[in-house]
């Protein structure tokens, strides 16, 4: 089981944020608690975390991945496929899209493939 943080740097007020996901919700919430994130910050399948918390997550064992990898992993999970590994996420995403296994476009928002 793994927790992932991406390399996104989005300004939100006085904070610069990135995303945090995990193989399981249990692991995601455990890491969020460990780094001081409030549960109300949960976005349904990820947390938007300030860079200070990203540093804490990395120190606690999270893996840093590219935003594109994270977006593809989230899309795969949202469409009934396993998230898999970051190294294969983009290829798996393209394969699913070209095979027509999900007819809708990737969901808009901060973790949509191609947004980073």
C-alpha positions as a Markdown table, in Angstrom:
| # | Residue | x | y | z |
|---|---|---|---|---|
| 1 | Unk | 0.0 | 0.0 | 0.0 |
| 2 | Unk | 1.3 | 3.4 | -0.9 |
| 3 | Unk | 0.5 | 7.1 | -0.5 |
| 4 | Unk | 1.3 | 9.4 | -3.4 |
| 5 | Unk | 1.7 | 13.2 | -3.6 |
| 6 | Unk | 2.0 | 15.0 | -6.9 |
| 7 | Unk | 4.3 | 17.8 | -8.2 |
| 8 | Unk | 1.4 | 20.2 | -8.8 |
| 9 | Unk | 1.8 | 23.7 | -7.3 |
| 10 | Unk | -1.5 | 25.5 | -7.3 |
| 11 | Unk | -2.0 | 28.7 | -5.5 |
| 12 | Unk | -5.0 | 28.8 | -3.2 |
| 13 | Unk | -5.1 | 32.0 | -1.1 |
| 14 | Unk | -1.9 | 32.1 | 0.8 |
| 15 | Unk | -1.1 | 28.4 | 0.2 |
| 16 | Unk | 0.4 | 26.5 | -2.6 |
| 17 | Unk | -1.3 | 23.1 | -2.9 |
| 18 | Unk | -0.7 | 19.7 | -4.3 |
| 19 | Unk | -2.7 | 16.5 | -4.3 |
| 20 | Unk | -2.4 | 13.4 | -2.1 |
| 21 | Unk | -4.0 | 10.0 | -3.0 |
| 22 | Unk | -3.4 | 6.4 | -1.7 |
| 23 | Unk | -4.1 | 2.8 | -2.6 |
| 24 | Unk | -6.9 | 2.8 | 0.0 |
| 25 | Unk | -9.1 | 5.3 | 1.7 |
| 26 | Unk | -7.9 | 3.9 | 5.1 |
| 27 | Unk | -4.3 | 4.6 | 4.2 |
| 28 | Unk | -5.1 | 8.0 | 2.8 |
| 29 | Unk | -7.0 | 9.1 | 5.9 |
| 30 | Unk | -4.3 | 7.7 | 8.2 |
| 31 | Unk | -1.6 | 9.8 | 6.3 |
| 32 | Unk | -3.8 | 12.8 | 6.4 |
| 33 | Unk | -4.2 | 12.5 | 10.1 |
| 34 | Unk | -0.5 | 11.9 | 10.6 |
| 35 | Unk | 0.4 | 15.1 | 8.7 |
| 36 | Unk | -2.2 | 17.2 | 10.4 |
| 37 | Unk | -4.9 | 17.5 | 7.7 |
| 38 | Unk | -8.5 | 17.8 | 8.9 |
| 39 | Unk | -10.9 | 15.2 | 7.6 |
| 40 | Unk | -13.2 | 17.9 | 6.2 |
| 41 | Unk | -10.5 | 18.7 | 3.6 |
| 42 | Unk | -11.1 | 15.3 | 2.0 |
| 43 | Unk | -12.2 | 15.8 | -1.6 |
| 44 | Unk | -13.9 | 12.4 | -2.2 |
| 45 | Unk | -10.9 | 10.5 | -3.4 |
| 46 | Unk | -7.9 | 12.8 | -2.6 |
| 47 | Unk | -6.8 | 15.6 | -0.4 |
| 48 | Unk | -5.5 | 19.0 | -1.5 |
| 49 | Unk | -2.5 | 19.6 | 0.8 |
| 50 | Unk | -0.2 | 22.6 | 1.4 |
| 51 | Unk | 3.5 | 22.1 | 0.5 |
| 52 | Unk | 4.4 | 22.0 | 4.3 |
| 53 | Unk | 2.2 | 18.9 | 4.6 |
| 54 | Unk | 3.6 | 17.5 | 1.4 |
| 55 | Unk | 7.0 | 17.6 | 3.1 |
| 56 | Unk | 5.7 | 15.8 | 6.1 |
| 57 | Unk | 4.0 | 13.2 | 3.9 |
| 58 | Unk | 7.2 | 12.5 | 2.0 |
| 59 | Unk | 9.1 | 12.2 | 5.3 |
| 60 | Unk | 6.5 | 9.7 | 6.4 |
| 61 | Unk | 7.0 | 7.5 | 3.3 |
| 62 | Unk | 4.7 | 9.0 | 0.6 |
| 63 | Unk | 6.0 | 8.8 | -3.0 |
| 64 | Unk | 6.2 | 11.9 | -5.2 |
| 65 | Unk | 4.8 | 11.4 | -8.7 |
| 66 | Unk | 4.0 | 13.7 | -11.6 |
| 67 | Unk | 0.6 | 15.4 | -11.7 |
| 68 | Unk | -0.2 | 13.7 | -15.0 |
| 69 | Unk | 0.4 | 10.3 | -13.4 |
| 70 | Unk | -1.8 | 11.1 | -10.4 |
| 71 | Unk | -4.6 | 12.4 | -12.7 |
| 72 | Unk | -4.5 | 9.2 | -14.7 |
| 73 | Unk | -4.5 | 7.0 | -11.6 |
| 74 | Unk | -7.6 | 8.9 | -10.2 |
| 75 | Unk | -9.4 | 8.6 | -13.6 |
| 76 | Unk | -8.7 | 4.9 | -13.7 |
| 77 | Unk | -10.1 | 4.4 | -10.2 |
| 78 | Unk | -13.1 | 6.6 | -10.9 |
| 79 | Unk | -14.0 | 4.5 | -13.9 |
| 80 | Unk | -13.7 | 1.1 | -12.3 |
| 81 | Unk | -10.2 | 0.2 | -13.0 |
| 82 | Unk | -7.5 | -0.3 | -10.4 |
| 83 | Unk | -5.2 | 2.7 | -9.9 |
| 84 | Unk | -2.1 | 0.6 | -10.5 |
| 85 | Unk | 1.4 | 2.0 | -10.5 |
| 86 | Unk | 2.3 | 5.5 | -11.5 |
| 87 | Unk | 4.8 | 4.2 | -14.1 |
| 88 | Unk | 2.0 | 2.6 | -16.1 |
| 89 | Unk | -0.9 | 4.9 | -15.4 |
| 90 | Unk | -0.7 | 7.0 | -18.5 |
| 91 | Unk | -0.4 | 4.0 | -20.8 |
| 92 | Unk | -3.4 | 2.3 | -19.1 |
| 93 | Unk | -5.4 | 5.5 | -19.2 |
| 94 | Unk | -4.8 | 5.9 | -23.0 |
| 95 | Unk | -5.6 | 2.2 | -23.5 |
| 96 | Unk | -8.9 | 2.4 | -21.7 |
| 97 | Unk | -9.9 | 5.6 | -23.5 |
| 98 | Unk | -9.0 | 4.1 | -27.0 |
| 99 | Unk | -10.8 | 0.9 | -26.2 |
| 100 | Unk | -13.9 | 2.9 | -25.3 |
| 101 | Unk | -14.2 | 1.4 | -21.8 |
| 102 | Unk | -15.5 | 4.8 | -20.6 |
| 103 | Unk | -17.3 | 6.9 | -23.1 |
| 104 | Unk | -17.1 | 10.2 | -21.1 |
| 105 | Unk | -14.2 | 12.6 | -21.1 |
| 106 | Unk | -12.0 | 12.7 | -18.0 |
| 107 | Unk | -13.6 | 14.5 | -15.2 |
| 108 | Unk | -12.9 | 18.2 | -15.1 |
| 109 | Unk | -11.2 | 19.6 | -12.0 |
| 110 | Unk | -7.8 | 19.6 | -10.3 |
| 111 | Unk | -6.9 | 16.0 | -11.1 |
| 112 | Unk | -8.1 | 15.8 | -14.7 |
| 113 | Unk | -5.5 | 14.2 | -17.1 |
| 114 | Unk | -3.8 | 16.8 | -19.1 |
| 115 | Unk | -4.2 | 19.6 | -16.5 |
| 116 | Unk | -0.6 | 19.4 | -15.5 |
